[in-house]
Amino acid sequence: MSEVIVITSGKGGVGKTTTTANLGVGLAIRGKKVVLIDTDTGLRNLDLLLGLERRIVYTLVDVAQKRVNYGQALVRHKKYTNLFLLPTSQVADKDAVEPEQMLEIVQAMKTEFDYILIDCPAGIEQGYETAVIGADWAIVVTNPEISAVRDADRIIGKLQAENKKIKLIVNRIRPQMVKDGTMLDMTSIDDILSLECIGQVPDDDKVVDSANRGMPVVEWKDSAAGAAYRDIVGRICGEEIPFKPFETESFWQRLKHVFGH
Amino acid sequence: MGREIVQLKGNRGGLQLVFAPNVDFESIRDDIQRKLEEGSRFFRRGTEIQIAPGVLSEANEAVLRKLFHQHGVLFRVEEPVEAPPRPKVERKPAAAPAPQPTLIVEAPKAIPKMEEPQMLVVNRTVRSGQEIKSPGSVMICGNVNAGAQIIAGGSIDIRGACKGVVHAGAYGDMTAFVVADQLMPTQIRIADRIAQPPENMKKPTVAERASIKDGKIVIEPIERQEIKA
């Protein structure tokens, strides 16, 4: 059975593309056949995070406008051969792909893949419509800050109006700040959004490092964010995985930070 | 801020056009034209505006009629229907799902004459960017999140937390009110009054009701009637 999931947020910069890349690699590690579709036409990034930029020949725009079949545009991952990327164009803009064209592509892919993950652009305009139309359900990514939560609320309203099932990922949590009461905690976020949460990802410097190297943190054994993404992948596959409490810095670690490393 | 040249007053018949005293017709016309062109919320397309007979000369009435029609607003010269005080009191049972026993006795009498729109019940949380608009009263079974808007001609009852913008009596009904389990809106408007809750407001522990008293929006705690099954 094929599952089509759109990863969206409303606000930009909360970690949609990072989440898409990590879930894609995570599902591929479990042996699933996965395709990631970048719909952020004009501002594509997903290829960078996967280290596949130099292999792109055709794009989503070419497929939508029927210049090539989707199979010709797919880029296979270097390490995980059951993971594919359908990149988008960096030169075209968002209206280059109509929602109906996207729906047709996704329908065609369903027979071939276990999971189709769609990376949605920020905003609520046509790019959003195109990304969401073919999805069975949606993952809304947000950060524990008031503006990201507000925009998530907006996007959830839109998704619910289209009768999409939605699950939440809270990204870039800083456990120490939550503990100190200077960052929104899960209870306050749940108060506003009241959605099923399938992931709480801590802020992790390794995410930046991994993006630069094109190797998502989900495969890094020593990354806290990577571990959180592995749990999310398990939950998507239907496993019951409890949420682990975050490790906050001990007194000595904080002291070390104060006096430099 | 001085008195507006042109004002709208809501009554049972519709929206009544009222002018400030001692203002010449040119100023009135210019003010209406400006409001129409700005797309003021009172002069929406399809709204019906009334004026009492004898306020303007027939020639001037014709000028205004043409002006309104150009913007899709209906204009009628009609004797104002003054709202008798009793029916106004009786609207409240229509808005309160659990009316007090004393009011139930009066309610059946009011029903036959009621031409008012029915209450709109929204059975979900209203999220940021969503707007619920109704000419009558509105009941929300869910939260009204920050960034959401509820606009009602009558009163608003929220069975949940209210954090968005609520406007009761949007067509001028000063007796309209807003009730919520947790009333902590971004802004409260009743008729033409606007109130803003204080910064750093604490989460209220009881249901509250906002209404106009002595020309000001006042918020007071209320007791919700528990309906025992």
Boltz contact constraints between the chains, C-beta under 6 A:
constraints:
  - contact:
      token1: [A, 150]
      token2: [B, 128]
      max_distance: 6.0
  - contact:
      token1: [A, 150]
      token2: [B, 147]
      max_distance: 6.0
  - contact:
      token1: [A, 153]
      token2: [B, 127]
      max_distance: 6.0
  - contact:
      token1: [A, 153]
      token2: [B, 128]
      max_distance: 6.0
  - contact:
      token1: [A, 153]
      token2: [B, 145]
      max_distance: 6.0
  - contact:
      token1: [A, 154]
      token2: [B, 128]
      max_distance: 6.0
  - contact:
      token1: [A, 154]
      token2: [B, 129]
      max_distance: 6.0
  - contact:
      token1: [A, 156]
      token2: [B, 127]
      max_distance: 6.0
  - contact:
      token1: [A, 157]
      token2: [B, 127]
      max_distance: 6.0
  - contact:
      token1: [A, 157]
      token2: [B, 129]
      max_distance: 6.0
  - contact:
      token1: [A, 157]
      token2: [B, 130]
      max_distance: 6.0
